Amino acid sequence: MALIVVTSSRPGEGKTGVAAAVARRIAYTGRPVRLLRATDDLGNALEDAAWFATLDFVPGSPATTVTADEIRDPGPDSVLVAEAGPAVAAAVPGAVVVLVARGVAPEAPPAGLQPAATVVLAVPAGAARPERSDLIMIPEDRTLAGFSFDDVQRLLSAELLVDGSREPASCDYLVVAPIGSDAGQPYFRRFDTKAVVVRFDKTDMHLAAMQAEPEFLVLTGGRRPSGYLFDAAGARGIPVLLSRTDTENTVIALEGLWDRTRFDGERKLERMAAVLAGTGLDGLLGV
């Protein structure tokens, strides 16, 4: 099928990740693919479109949102995958529709839609599985729920102290520094992709954390750290944020972090493609 529309009833359910993974899968079979983001009020449409335009397997994808009229069958020689809200999805003639939900399978699709497949992400362990041939259920996954530097900075309204020379990857773990630096490095190295939360004046712990290659540091206490931190973080290219509150309140503010993350970055895309592989989605979409 040359035209696929991925939709969901609410923002944050995972349609961006599913759309990107579907486009990637098709592109890797050798067919030309474009990936579009429709204008709607579900999620971060402009940010999603800008990210789509950076993906090398969908050359020519626009960096801004499109209208329903621009989502058209591209013909037999290429494929168009569009992410859209349900109203836009229902207005696209001839599209194969993928409905994405989070946690539980919807009892019925949005009005006007007849999905070829329903993908339910972040399904809790032990959840009952309805007997439906069109239903794909994906268990809760730490990497897909991972958070980014931008997610943390936005949630804390944190000050950027060190910009860093590398692009931070999404993080699977938020690690609060221990009391002593001697125990710090072995503790930090237990976690793969991580951000470390540590008080502004714990210079020994800053240095121990950076030895374990975190994606970024979050300093707490609202005061500027020692100059050693700036030198070490700058040399290693590790970004550093400064939270205005103490460690306890910073962690409290970040408790809902995993529910507010955006889908972007190579790690999440690789993982989404992996969890969808072998689920039968290709057959349901006719690709």
PyRosetta script that sets phi, psi and omega in degrees:
from pyrosetta import init, pose_from_sequence

init()
pose = pose_from_sequence("MALIVVTSSRPGEGKTGVAAAVARRIAYTGRPVRLLRATDDLGNALEDAAWFATLDFVPGSPATTVTADEIRDPGPDSVLVAEAGPAVAAAVPGAVVVLVARGVAPEAPPAGLQPAATVVLAVPAGAARPERSDLIMIPEDRTLAGFSFDDVQRLLSAELLVDGSREPASCDYLVVAPIGSDAGQPYFRRFDTKAVVVRFDKTDMHLAAMQAEPEFLVLTGGRRPSGYLFDAAGARGIPVLLSRTDTENTVIALEGLWDRTRFDGERKLERMAAVLAGTGLDGLLGV")
pose.set_psi(1, 137.3)
pose.set_omega(1, -172.5)
pose.set_phi(2, -90.8)
pose.set_psi(2, -13.7)
pose.set_omega(2, -176.2)
pose.set_phi(3, -132.4)
pose.set_psi(3, 116.2)
pose.set_omega(3, -178.8)
pose.set_phi(4, -124.0)
pose.set_psi(4, 132.1)
pose.set_omega(4, 177.6)
pose.set_phi(5, -119.7)
pose.set_psi(5, 126.0)
pose.set_omega(5, 179.5)
pose.set_phi(6, -105.8)
pose.set_psi(6, 126.7)
pose.set_omega(6, -174.1)
pose.set_phi(7, -138.8)
pose.set_psi(7, 170.0)
pose.set_omega(7, 174.3)
pose.set_phi(8, -155.1)
pose.set_psi(8, 162.5)
pose.set_omega(8, -177.8)
pose.set_phi(9, -79.1)
pose.set_psi(9, -27.8)
pose.set_omega(9, -175.9)
pose.set_phi(10, -134.9)
pose.set_psi(10, 159.8)
pose.set_omega(10, 174.9)
pose.set_phi(11, -69.6)
pose.set_psi(11, 155.1)
pose.set_omega(11, 174.4)
pose.set_phi(12, 79.8)
pose.set_psi(12, 12.0)
pose.set_omega(12, -177.6)
pose.set_phi(13, -89.9)
pose.set_psi(13, -14.4)
pose.set_omega(13, 174.0)
pose.set_phi(14, 117.4)
pose.set_psi(14, 12.5)
pose.set_omega(14, -176.3)
pose.set_phi(15, -67.7)
pose.set_psi(15, -30.9)
pose.set_omega(15, 178.3)
pose.set_phi(16, -61.3)
pose.set_psi(16, -46.7)
pose.set_omega(16, -179.4)
pose.set_phi(17, -65.8)
pose.set_psi(17, -41.3)
pose.set_omega(17, 179.5)
pose.set_phi(18, -66.0)
pose.set_psi(18, -43.5)
pose.set_omega(18, 179.4)
pose.set_phi(19, -60.1)
pose.set_psi(19, -45.7)
pose.set_omega(19, -179.5)
pose.set_phi(20, -64.9)
pose.set_psi(20, -40.6)
pose.set_omega(20, -179.2)
pose.set_phi(21, -68.2)
pose.set_psi(21, -37.9)
pose.set_omega(21, 177.5)
pose.set_phi(22, -63.9)
pose.set_psi(22, -46.0)
pose.set_omega(22, 179.2)
pose.set_phi(23, -61.5)
pose.set_psi(23, -40.9)
pose.set_omega(23, 179.6)
pose.set_phi(24, -63.0)
pose.set_psi(24, -43.7)
pose.set_omega(24, 179.8)
pose.set_phi(25, -59.8)
pose.set_psi(25, -45.8)
pose.set_omega(25, -178.8)
pose.set_phi(26, -67.7)
pose.set_psi(26, -42.9)
pose.set_omega(26, 179.9)
pose.set_phi(27, -59.9)
pose.set_psi(27, -36.1)
pose.set_omega(27, -178.4)
pose.set_phi(28, -73.0)
pose.set_psi(28, -9.5)
pose.set_omega(28, 172.9)
pose.set_phi(29, -87.0)
pose.set_psi(29, -5.3)
pose.set_omega(29, 177.1)
pose.set_phi(30, 102.3)
pose.set_psi(30, 0.2)
pose.set_omega(30, 179.9)
pose.set_phi(31, -89.3)
pose.set_psi(31, 137.7)
pose.set_omega(31, 176.0)
pose.set_phi(32, -63.6)
pose.set_psi(32, 135.1)
pose.set_omega(32, -177.4)
pose.set_phi(33, -134.5)
pose.set_psi(33, 141.8)
pose.set_omega(33, 166.5)
pose.set_phi(34, -119.5)
pose.set_psi(34, 150.2)
pose.set_omega(34, -176.1)
pose.set_phi(35, -125.0)
pose.set_psi(35, 119.2)
pose.set_omega(35, -175.6)
pose.set_phi(36, -115.6)
pose.set_psi(36, 153.7)
pose.set_omega(36, 172.5)
pose.set_phi(37, -121.9)
pose.set_psi(37, 119.1)
pose.set_omega(37, -178.9)
pose.set_phi(38, -78.1)
pose.set_psi(38, 153.5)
pose.set_omega(38, 175.1)
pose.set_phi(39, -73.9)
pose.set_psi(39, 123.8)
pose.set_omega(39, 174.0)
pose.set_phi(40, -163.2)
pose.set_psi(40, -176.8)
pose.set_omega(40, -178.1)
pose.set_phi(41, -104.2)
pose.set_psi(41, 18.3)
pose.set_omega(41, 179.5)
pose.set_phi(42, -101.4)
pose.set_psi(42, 96.1)
pose.set_omega(42, 174.5)
pose.set_phi(43, 90.6)
pose.set_psi(43, -159.2)
pose.set_omega(43, -174.5)
pose.set_phi(44, -99.6)
pose.set_psi(44, 74.5)
pose.set_omega(44, -171.2)
pose.set_phi(45, -60.9)
pose.set_psi(45, -46.7)
pose.set_omega(45, -177.5)
pose.set_phi(46, -65.0)
pose.set_psi(46, -40.5)
pose.set_omega(46, 178.5)
pose.set_phi(47, -66.0)
pose.set_psi(47, -38.3)
pose.set_omega(47, 178.7)
pose.set_phi(48, -63.7)
pose.set_psi(48, -45.5)
pose.set_omega(48, 180.0)
pose.set_phi(49, -61.5)
pose.set_psi(49, -42.2)
pose.set_omega(49, 179.5)
pose.set_phi(50, -62.9)
pose.set_psi(50, -38.3)
pose.set_omega(50, 177.7)
pose.set_phi(51, -68.3)
pose.set_psi(51, -43.5)
pose.set_omega(51, 178.4)
pose.set_phi(52, -54.0)
pose.set_psi(52, -41.0)
pose.set_omega(52, -176.6)
pose.set_phi(53, -66.3)
pose.set_psi(53, -17.5)
pose.set_omega(53, 179.6)
pose.set_phi(54, -87.9)
pose.set_psi(54, -10.7)
pose.set_omega(54, -174.6)
pose.set_phi(55, -79.2)
pose.set_psi(55, 123.5)
pose.set_omega(55, -172.0)
pose.set_phi(56, -73.3)
pose.set_psi(56, -14.9)
pose.set_omega(56, -179.2)
pose.set_phi(57, -87.3)
pose.set_psi(57, -3.4)
pose.set_omega(57, 177.0)
pose.set_phi(58, -126.6)
pose.set_psi(58, 60.8)
pose.set_omega(58, -178.1)
pose.set_phi(59, -59.8)
pose.set_psi(59, 142.7)
pose.set_omega(59, 179.8)
pose.set_phi(60, 87.9)
pose.set_psi(60, -0.5)
pose.set_omega(60, 177.5)
pose.set_phi(61, -70.8)
pose.set_psi(61, 133.0)
pose.set_omega(61, -175.8)
pose.set_phi(62, -69.8)
pose.set_psi(62, 147.9)
pose.set_omega(62, -178.7)
pose.set_phi(63, -88.8)
pose.set_psi(63, 6.0)
pose.set_omega(63, 176.5)
pose.set_phi(64, -132.4)
pose.set_psi(64, 170.6)
pose.set_omega(64, -176.2)
pose.set_phi(65, -75.3)
pose.set_psi(65, 161.0)
pose.set_omega(65, -179.1)
pose.set_phi(66, -124.4)
pose.set_psi(66, 164.3)
pose.set_omega(66, 176.5)
pose.set_phi(67, -91.2)
pose.set_psi(67, 169.6)
pose.set_omega(67, 179.4)
pose.set_phi(68, -60.5)
pose.set_psi(68, -34.7)
pose.set_omega(68, -178.8)
pose.set_phi(69, -64.8)
pose.set_psi(69, -22.9)
pose.set_omega(69, -178.7)
pose.set_phi(70, -86.7)
pose.set_psi(70, -7.1)
pose.set_omega(70, 178.4)
pose.set_phi(71, -93.9)
pose.set_psi(71, 93.9)
pose.set_omega(71, -174.8)
pose.set_phi(72, -128.7)
pose.set_psi(72, 154.9)
pose.set_omega(72, 176.3)
pose.set_phi(73, -57.9)
pose.set_psi(73, 121.0)
pose.set_omega(73, -177.0)
pose.set_phi(74, -82.0)
pose.set_psi(74, 0.6)
pose.set_omega(74, -178.6)
pose.set_phi(75, 98.9)
pose.set_psi(75, 174.9)
pose.set_omega(75, -171.8)
pose.set_phi(76, -73.3)
pose.set_psi(76, -17.0)
pose.set_omega(76, -173.1)
pose.set_phi(77, -92.4)
pose.set_psi(77, -6.4)
pose.set_omega(77, -179.9)
pose.set_phi(78, -146.9)
pose.set_psi(78, 173.9)
pose.set_omega(78, -177.0)
pose.set_phi(79, -129.3)
pose.set_psi(79, 141.9)
pose.set_omega(79, 173.9)
pose.set_phi(80, -119.7)
pose.set_psi(80, 125.7)
pose.set_omega(80, 175.4)
pose.set_phi(81, -113.6)
pose.set_psi(81, 125.7)
pose.set_omega(81, -177.7)
pose.set_phi(82, -122.9)
pose.set_psi(82, 140.2)
pose.set_omega(82, 170.6)
pose.set_phi(83, -101.1)
pose.set_psi(83, 130.0)
pose.set_omega(83, -174.6)
pose.set_phi(84, -155.6)
pose.set_psi(84, 157.3)
pose.set_omega(84, 170.6)
pose.set_phi(85, -70.0)
pose.set_psi(85, 166.5)
pose.set_omega(85, -174.7)
pose.set_phi(86, -63.2)
pose.set_psi(86, -33.9)
pose.set_omega(86, 179.6)
pose.set_phi(87, -65.1)
pose.set_psi(87, -42.6)
pose.set_omega(87, 178.1)
pose.set_phi(88, -68.0)
pose.set_psi(88, -43.4)
pose.set_omega(88, -179.9)
pose.set_phi(89, -58.3)
pose.set_psi(89, -39.6)
pose.set_omega(89, -179.8)
pose.set_phi(90, -69.4)
pose.set_psi(90, -20.4)
pose.set_omega(90, -177.4)
pose.set_phi(91, -91.6)
pose.set_psi(91, -1.7)
pose.set_omega(91, -178.4)
pose.set_phi(92, -95.6)
pose.set_psi(92, 112.2)
pose.set_omega(92, -177.7)
pose.set_phi(93, -73.4)
pose.set_psi(93, 141.1)
pose.set_omega(93, 172.6)
pose.set_phi(94, 76.2)
pose.set_psi(94, 11.9)
pose.set_omega(94, -177.3)
pose.set_phi(95, -87.9)
pose.set_psi(95, 144.4)
pose.set_omega(95, 166.3)
pose.set_phi(96, -84.9)
pose.set_psi(96, 123.2)
pose.set_omega(96, -172.1)
pose.set_phi(97, -104.0)
pose.set_psi(97, 133.4)
pose.set_omega(97, 171.7)
pose.set_phi(98, -111.9)
pose.set_psi(98, 120.4)
pose.set_omega(98, 177.5)
pose.set_phi(99, -97.0)
pose.set_psi(99, 127.8)
pose.set_omega(99, -179.4)
pose.set_phi(100, -110.5)
pose.set_psi(100, 135.0)
pose.set_omega(100, 176.7)
pose.set_phi(101, -133.4)
pose.set_psi(101, 169.1)
pose.set_omega(101, -178.0)
pose.set_phi(102, -126.8)
pose.set_psi(102, 125.9)
pose.set_omega(102, 173.1)
pose.set_phi(103, 89.8)
pose.set_psi(103, -57.1)
pose.set_omega(103, -177.7)
pose.set_phi(104, -135.0)
pose.set_psi(104, 150.3)
pose.set_omega(104, 178.5)
pose.set_phi(105, -72.8)
pose.set_psi(105, 134.9)
pose.set_omega(105, 178.3)
pose.set_phi(106, -66.2)
pose.set_psi(106, 144.4)
pose.set_omega(106, 178.8)
pose.set_phi(107, -68.7)
pose.set_psi(107, -32.6)
pose.set_omega(107, 179.3)
pose.set_phi(108, -149.3)
pose.set_psi(108, 149.4)
pose.set_omega(108, 178.1)
pose.set_phi(109, -72.6)
pose.set_psi(109, 163.0)
pose.set_omega(109, 174.7)
pose.set_phi(110, -57.9)
pose.set_psi(110, 156.1)
pose.set_omega(110, -177.2)
pose.set_phi(111, -56.4)
pose.set_psi(111, 135.8)
pose.set_omega(111, 175.9)
pose.set_phi(112, 86.7)
pose.set_psi(112, -0.3)
pose.set_omega(112, -177.0)
pose.set_phi(113, -113.4)
pose.set_psi(113, 141.0)
pose.set_omega(113, 171.8)
pose.set_phi(114, -128.3)
pose.set_psi(114, 84.4)
pose.set_omega(114, -174.3)
pose.set_phi(115, -63.6)
pose.set_psi(115, 141.0)
pose.set_omega(115, 171.3)
pose.set_phi(116, -75.9)
pose.set_psi(116, -27.0)
pose.set_omega(116, 179.8)
pose.set_phi(117, -149.8)
pose.set_psi(117, 147.1)
pose.set_omega(117, 173.3)
pose.set_phi(118, -121.4)
pose.set_psi(118, 121.3)
pose.set_omega(118, 180.0)
pose.set_phi(119, -107.4)
pose.set_psi(119, 120.1)
pose.set_omega(119, 179.4)
pose.set_phi(120, -108.2)
pose.set_psi(120, 117.4)
pose.set_omega(120, -178.6)
pose.set_phi(121, -98.7)
pose.set_psi(121, 161.6)
pose.set_omega(121, 175.9)
pose.set_phi(122, 54.7)
pose.set_psi(122, 44.8)
pose.set_omega(122, 178.0)
pose.set_phi(123, -75.0)
pose.set_psi(123, 124.4)
pose.set_omega(123, -179.8)
pose.set_phi(124, -61.5)
pose.set_psi(124, 149.9)
pose.set_omega(124, 178.0)
pose.set_phi(125, -58.9)
pose.set_psi(125, 136.1)
pose.set_omega(125, 177.9)
pose.set_phi(126, 83.2)
pose.set_psi(126, 1.3)
pose.set_omega(126, -179.3)
pose.set_phi(127, -67.1)
pose.set_psi(127, 143.5)
pose.set_omega(127, 179.1)
pose.set_phi(128, -68.9)
pose.set_psi(128, 144.7)
pose.set_omega(128, 179.0)
pose.set_phi(129, -108.7)
pose.set_psi(129, 114.6)
pose.set_omega(129, 176.4)
pose.set_phi(130, -63.0)
pose.set_psi(130, 147.9)
pose.set_omega(130, 179.6)
pose.set_phi(131, -83.8)
pose.set_psi(131, 88.8)
pose.set_omega(131, 179.9)
pose.set_phi(132, -138.6)
pose.set_psi(132, 130.5)
pose.set_omega(132, -177.3)
pose.set_phi(133, -72.2)
pose.set_psi(133, -19.2)
pose.set_omega(133, -177.8)
pose.set_phi(134, -94.3)
pose.set_psi(134, 3.5)
pose.set_omega(134, -170.9)
pose.set_phi(135, -101.5)
pose.set_psi(135, 129.0)
pose.set_omega(135, 176.2)
pose.set_phi(136, -120.1)
pose.set_psi(136, 122.4)
pose.set_omega(136, -176.9)
pose.set_phi(137, -114.8)
pose.set_psi(137, 125.4)
pose.set_omega(137, -177.3)
pose.set_phi(138, -113.0)
pose.set_psi(138, 122.3)
pose.set_omega(138, -179.1)
pose.set_phi(139, -63.7)
pose.set_psi(139, 162.9)
pose.set_omega(139, 174.5)
pose.set_phi(140, -53.6)
pose.set_psi(140, 138.6)
pose.set_omega(140, -174.0)
pose.set_phi(141, -138.8)
pose.set_psi(141, 124.9)
pose.set_omega(141, -175.1)
pose.set_phi(142, -63.7)
pose.set_psi(142, -40.5)
pose.set_omega(142, -177.5)
pose.set_phi(143, -68.1)
pose.set_psi(143, -42.1)
pose.set_omega(143, 179.2)
pose.set_phi(144, -64.7)
pose.set_psi(144, -29.0)
pose.set_omega(144, 178.9)
pose.set_phi(145, -90.4)
pose.set_psi(145, 2.2)
pose.set_omega(145, -174.9)
pose.set_phi(146, -59.1)
pose.set_psi(146, 155.1)
pose.set_omega(146, -176.8)
pose.set_phi(147, -108.7)
pose.set_psi(147, 162.6)
pose.set_omega(147, -178.3)
pose.set_phi(148, -117.7)
pose.set_psi(148, 169.9)
pose.set_omega(148, 173.7)
pose.set_phi(149, -54.8)
pose.set_psi(149, -46.1)
pose.set_omega(149, -179.2)
pose.set_phi(150, -63.7)
pose.set_psi(150, -37.9)
pose.set_omega(150, 178.2)
pose.set_phi(151, -59.5)
pose.set_psi(151, -45.8)
pose.set_omega(151, -178.1)
pose.set_phi(152, -68.1)
pose.set_psi(152, -45.9)
pose.set_omega(152, -179.0)
pose.set_phi(153, -60.2)
pose.set_psi(153, -41.1)
pose.set_omega(153, -179.5)
pose.set_phi(154, -67.8)
pose.set_psi(154, -41.7)
pose.set_omega(154, -176.7)
pose.set_phi(155, -69.2)
pose.set_psi(155, -35.8)
pose.set_omega(155, -178.4)
pose.set_phi(156, -92.6)
pose.set_psi(156, -11.0)
pose.set_omega(156, -168.5)
pose.set_phi(157, 51.2)
pose.set_psi(157, 45.4)
pose.set_omega(157, -172.3)
pose.set_phi(158, -81.4)
pose.set_psi(158, 152.0)
pose.set_omega(158, 177.2)
pose.set_phi(159, -84.0)
pose.set_psi(159, 137.5)
pose.set_omega(159, 176.1)
pose.set_phi(160, -84.8)
pose.set_psi(160, 115.6)
pose.set_omega(160, 178.8)
pose.set_phi(161, -93.0)
pose.set_psi(161, -44.1)
pose.set_omega(161, 179.8)
pose.set_phi(162, -129.7)
pose.set_psi(162, 123.9)
pose.set_omega(162, -176.4)
pose.set_phi(163, -72.7)
pose.set_psi(163, -35.3)
pose.set_omega(163, -178.2)
pose.set_phi(164, 80.9)
pose.set_psi(164, 155.5)
pose.set_omega(164, -176.5)
pose.set_phi(165, -107.6)
pose.set_psi(165, 7.3)
pose.set_omega(165, 179.4)
pose.set_phi(166, -131.3)
pose.set_psi(166, 155.4)
pose.set_omega(166, 179.2)
pose.set_phi(167, -82.2)
pose.set_psi(167, 117.7)
pose.set_omega(167, -178.6)
pose.set_phi(168, -66.5)
pose.set_psi(168, 139.0)
pose.set_omega(168, 174.6)
pose.set_phi(169, -82.3)
pose.set_psi(169, 167.6)
pose.set_omega(169, 173.3)
pose.set_phi(170, -65.7)
pose.set_psi(170, 151.2)
pose.set_omega(170, -175.3)
pose.set_phi(171, -110.6)
pose.set_psi(171, 138.3)
pose.set_omega(171, 174.4)
pose.set_phi(172, -88.2)
pose.set_psi(172, -22.0)
pose.set_omega(172, -172.9)
pose.set_phi(173, -133.5)
pose.set_psi(173, 140.3)
pose.set_omega(173, 169.1)
pose.set_phi(174, -108.4)
pose.set_psi(174, 112.3)
pose.set_omega(174, -170.3)
pose.set_phi(175, -110.3)
pose.set_psi(175, 123.1)
pose.set_omega(175, 176.0)
pose.set_phi(176, -90.0)
pose.set_psi(176, 127.5)
pose.set_omega(176, -175.1)
pose.set_phi(177, -62.8)
pose.set_psi(177, 142.9)
pose.set_omega(177, 175.0)
pose.set_phi(178, -73.8)
pose.set_psi(178, -179.6)
pose.set_omega(178, -176.2)
pose.set_phi(179, -74.2)
pose.set_psi(179, -45.0)
pose.set_omega(179, -174.6)
pose.set_phi(180, -104.2)
pose.set_psi(180, 141.1)
pose.set_omega(180, -178.3)
pose.set_phi(181, -72.3)
pose.set_psi(181, -24.7)
pose.set_omega(181, 179.0)
pose.set_phi(182, -61.3)
pose.set_psi(182, -38.0)
pose.set_omega(182, 178.6)
pose.set_phi(183, -84.5)
pose.set_psi(183, -8.6)
pose.set_omega(183, -171.8)
pose.set_phi(184, -65.1)
pose.set_psi(184, -53.2)
pose.set_omega(184, -173.4)
pose.set_phi(185, -62.5)
pose.set_psi(185, -47.9)
pose.set_omega(185, 177.2)
pose.set_phi(186, -59.2)
pose.set_psi(186, -37.2)
pose.set_omega(186, 179.6)
pose.set_phi(187, -66.1)
pose.set_psi(187, -49.5)
pose.set_omega(187, -178.8)
pose.set_phi(188, -61.1)
pose.set_psi(188, -37.1)
pose.set_omega(188, -175.5)
pose.set_phi(189, -72.8)
pose.set_psi(189, -8.6)
pose.set_omega(189, 175.9)
pose.set_phi(190, -69.6)
pose.set_psi(190, -18.9)
pose.set_omega(190, -174.4)
pose.set_phi(191, -111.9)
pose.set_psi(191, 136.8)
pose.set_omega(191, -176.1)
pose.set_phi(192, -77.5)
pose.set_psi(192, -87.0)
pose.set_omega(192, -179.4)
pose.set_phi(193, -93.1)
pose.set_psi(193, 117.5)
pose.set_omega(193, -168.9)
pose.set_phi(194, -147.0)
pose.set_psi(194, 157.1)
pose.set_omega(194, 163.7)
pose.set_phi(195, -115.3)
pose.set_psi(195, 144.1)
pose.set_omega(195, -176.1)
pose.set_phi(196, -113.2)
pose.set_psi(196, 130.2)
pose.set_omega(196, 175.9)
pose.set_phi(197, -101.8)
pose.set_psi(197, 124.6)
pose.set_omega(197, -175.6)
pose.set_phi(198, -151.7)
pose.set_psi(198, 146.9)
pose.set_omega(198, -177.4)
pose.set_phi(199, -65.6)
pose.set_psi(199, 148.6)
pose.set_omega(199, -172.6)
pose.set_phi(200, -59.3)
pose.set_psi(200, -29.8)
pose.set_omega(200, -172.8)
pose.set_phi(201, -99.1)
pose.set_psi(201, 8.8)
pose.set_omega(201, -179.0)
pose.set_phi(202, -94.6)
pose.set_psi(202, 69.6)
pose.set_omega(202, -174.5)
pose.set_phi(203, -60.1)
pose.set_psi(203, -39.3)
pose.set_omega(203, 179.3)
pose.set_phi(204, -61.8)
pose.set_psi(204, -36.6)
pose.set_omega(204, 179.9)
pose.set_phi(205, -74.8)
pose.set_psi(205, -33.0)
pose.set_omega(205, 174.7)
pose.set_phi(206, -57.9)
pose.set_psi(206, -47.5)
pose.set_omega(206, -177.1)
pose.set_phi(207, -67.6)
pose.set_psi(207, -38.5)
pose.set_omega(207, 177.7)
pose.set_phi(208, -63.9)
pose.set_psi(208, -40.8)
pose.set_omega(208, 179.9)
pose.set_phi(209, -64.0)
pose.set_psi(209, -42.7)
pose.set_omega(209, -177.0)
pose.set_phi(210, -68.3)
pose.set_psi(210, -25.8)
pose.set_omega(210, 175.1)
pose.set_phi(211, -64.5)
pose.set_psi(211, -24.4)
pose.set_omega(211, -179.2)
pose.set_phi(212, -92.9)
pose.set_psi(212, 10.4)
pose.set_omega(212, 173.4)
pose.set_phi(213, 55.7)
pose.set_psi(213, 60.2)
pose.set_omega(213, 173.8)
pose.set_phi(214, -72.3)
pose.set_psi(214, 161.4)
pose.set_omega(214, 175.0)
pose.set_phi(215, -70.7)
pose.set_psi(215, -35.7)
pose.set_omega(215, 174.3)
pose.set_phi(216, -165.9)
pose.set_psi(216, 165.1)
pose.set_omega(216, 177.1)
pose.set_phi(217, -109.5)
pose.set_psi(217, 146.7)
pose.set_omega(217, 171.0)
pose.set_phi(218, -120.2)
pose.set_psi(218, 108.4)
pose.set_omega(218, 177.6)
pose.set_phi(219, -88.0)
pose.set_psi(219, 143.1)
pose.set_omega(219, -178.6)
pose.set_phi(220, -115.1)
pose.set_psi(220, 164.6)
pose.set_omega(220, 176.8)
pose.set_phi(221, 104.9)
pose.set_psi(221, -11.2)
pose.set_omega(221, 173.0)
pose.set_phi(222, 72.4)
pose.set_psi(222, 7.9)
pose.set_omega(222, 179.9)
pose.set_phi(223, -118.5)
pose.set_psi(223, 154.6)
pose.set_omega(223, -175.4)
pose.set_phi(224, -73.6)
pose.set_psi(224, 139.9)
pose.set_omega(224, -177.4)
pose.set_phi(225, -82.2)
pose.set_psi(225, -178.2)
pose.set_omega(225, 176.2)
pose.set_phi(226, -63.6)
pose.set_psi(226, 153.9)
pose.set_omega(226, 176.0)
pose.set_phi(227, -61.5)
pose.set_psi(227, -24.0)
pose.set_omega(227, 177.6)
pose.set_phi(228, -59.4)
pose.set_psi(228, -36.2)
pose.set_omega(228, 179.8)
pose.set_phi(229, -62.8)
pose.set_psi(229, -46.1)
pose.set_omega(229, -179.4)
pose.set_phi(230, -61.8)
pose.set_psi(230, -42.6)
pose.set_omega(230, -179.5)
pose.set_phi(231, -64.7)
pose.set_psi(231, -48.3)
pose.set_omega(231, -175.6)
pose.set_phi(232, -68.2)
pose.set_psi(232, -45.0)
pose.set_omega(232, -179.7)
pose.set_phi(233, -66.1)
pose.set_psi(233, -39.8)
pose.set_omega(233, 177.8)
pose.set_phi(234, -63.2)
pose.set_psi(234, -41.1)
pose.set_omega(234, -179.6)
pose.set_phi(235, -66.0)
pose.set_psi(235, -35.3)
pose.set_omega(235, -178.4)
pose.set_phi(236, -90.3)
pose.set_psi(236, -8.7)
pose.set_omega(236, -179.1)
pose.set_phi(237, 73.0)
pose.set_psi(237, 25.4)
pose.set_omega(237, -176.6)
pose.set_phi(238, -94.5)
pose.set_psi(238, 120.2)
pose.set_omega(238, 177.9)
pose.set_phi(239, -65.6)
pose.set_psi(239, 149.6)
pose.set_omega(239, -179.7)
pose.set_phi(240, -134.9)
pose.set_psi(240, 130.9)
pose.set_omega(240, 174.8)
pose.set_phi(241, -111.0)
pose.set_psi(241, 152.6)
pose.set_omega(241, 176.1)
pose.set_phi(242, -120.0)
pose.set_psi(242, 116.7)
pose.set_omega(242, 176.3)
pose.set_phi(243, -83.8)
pose.set_psi(243, 145.8)
pose.set_omega(243, -178.1)
pose.set_phi(244, -78.6)
pose.set_psi(244, -15.1)
pose.set_omega(244, -175.6)
pose.set_phi(245, -111.2)
pose.set_psi(245, 172.5)
pose.set_omega(245, -180.0)
pose.set_phi(246, -72.3)
pose.set_psi(246, 175.9)
pose.set_omega(246, -174.2)
pose.set_phi(247, -60.7)
pose.set_psi(247, -44.8)
pose.set_omega(247, -177.8)
pose.set_phi(248, -59.8)
pose.set_psi(248, -47.8)
pose.set_omega(248, -177.1)
pose.set_phi(249, -73.6)
pose.set_psi(249, -28.2)
pose.set_omega(249, 174.1)
pose.set_phi(250, -64.3)
pose.set_psi(250, -45.3)
pose.set_omega(250, 179.5)
pose.set_phi(251, -65.2)
pose.set_psi(251, -39.0)
pose.set_omega(251, 177.0)
pose.set_phi(252, -60.5)
pose.set_psi(252, -42.6)
pose.set_omega(252, 179.9)
pose.set_phi(253, -64.1)
pose.set_psi(253, -26.8)
pose.set_omega(253, -177.6)
pose.set_phi(254, -93.4)
pose.set_psi(254, 3.2)
pose.set_omega(254, -175.4)
pose.set_phi(255, -61.0)
pose.set_psi(255, -34.7)
pose.set_omega(255, -179.7)
pose.set_phi(256, -92.1)
pose.set_psi(256, 17.1)
pose.set_omega(256, -173.1)
pose.set_phi(257, -58.7)
pose.set_psi(257, -43.2)
pose.set_omega(257, -174.5)
pose.set_phi(258, -68.8)
pose.set_psi(258, -18.8)
pose.set_omega(258, 178.0)
pose.set_phi(259, -87.2)
pose.set_psi(259, -4.5)
pose.set_omega(259, -173.9)
pose.set_phi(260, -123.2)
pose.set_psi(260, 16.7)
pose.set_omega(260, -176.0)
pose.set_phi(261, -82.6)
pose.set_psi(261, 151.8)
pose.set_omega(261, 174.8)
pose.set_phi(262, -96.7)
pose.set_psi(262, 155.3)
pose.set_omega(262, 176.6)
pose.set_phi(263, -93.8)
pose.set_psi(263, 112.4)
pose.set_omega(263, 170.5)
pose.set_phi(264, -163.6)
pose.set_psi(264, 169.6)
pose.set_omega(264, 178.5)
pose.set_phi(265, 94.9)
pose.set_psi(265, 152.4)
pose.set_omega(265, -175.6)
pose.set_phi(266, -65.5)
pose.set_psi(266, -37.3)
pose.set_omega(266, -177.5)
pose.set_phi(267, -62.3)
pose.set_psi(267, -45.9)
pose.set_omega(267, -178.8)
pose.set_phi(268, -67.8)
pose.set_psi(268, -38.8)
pose.set_omega(268, 179.9)
pose.set_phi(269, -64.9)
pose.set_psi(269, -43.7)
pose.set_omega(269, 177.2)
pose.set_phi(270, -59.3)
pose.set_psi(270, -42.4)
pose.set_omega(270, -177.7)
pose.set_phi(271, -69.3)
pose.set_psi(271, -42.3)
pose.set_omega(271, 179.0)
pose.set_phi(272, -61.8)
pose.set_psi(272, -42.5)
pose.set_omega(272, 177.9)
pose.set_phi(273, -61.0)
pose.set_psi(273, -39.5)
pose.set_omega(273, -178.8)
pose.set_phi(274, -67.3)
pose.set_psi(274, -42.8)
pose.set_omega(274, -176.7)
pose.set_phi(275, -73.5)
pose.set_psi(275, -24.5)
pose.set_omega(275, 178.0)
pose.set_phi(276, -84.1)
pose.set_psi(276, -21.6)
pose.set_omega(276, -179.7)
pose.set_phi(277, -62.6)
pose.set_psi(277, 133.9)
pose.set_omega(277, 177.5)
pose.set_phi(278, 79.5)
pose.set_psi(278, 5.8)
pose.set_omega(278, 179.9)
pose.set_phi(279, -85.5)
pose.set_psi(279, -10.8)
pose.set_omega(279, -176.1)
pose.set_phi(280, 92.7)
pose.set_psi(280, 4.2)
pose.set_omega(280, -179.6)
pose.set_phi(281, -62.4)
pose.set_psi(281, -40.0)
pose.set_omega(281, 179.7)
pose.set_phi(282, -55.5)
pose.set_psi(282, -44.8)
pose.set_omega(282, -178.9)
pose.set_phi(283, -65.7)
pose.set_psi(283, -39.0)
pose.set_omega(283, 178.9)
pose.set_phi(284, -65.2)
pose.set_psi(284, -30.4)
pose.set_omega(284, -179.1)
pose.set_phi(285, -90.7)
pose.set_psi(285, -10.4)
pose.set_omega(285, -179.1)
pose.set_phi(286, 72.7)
pose.set_psi(286, 32.0)
pose.set_omega(286, -179.6)
pose.set_phi(287, -114.1)
pose.dump_pdb("model.pdb")
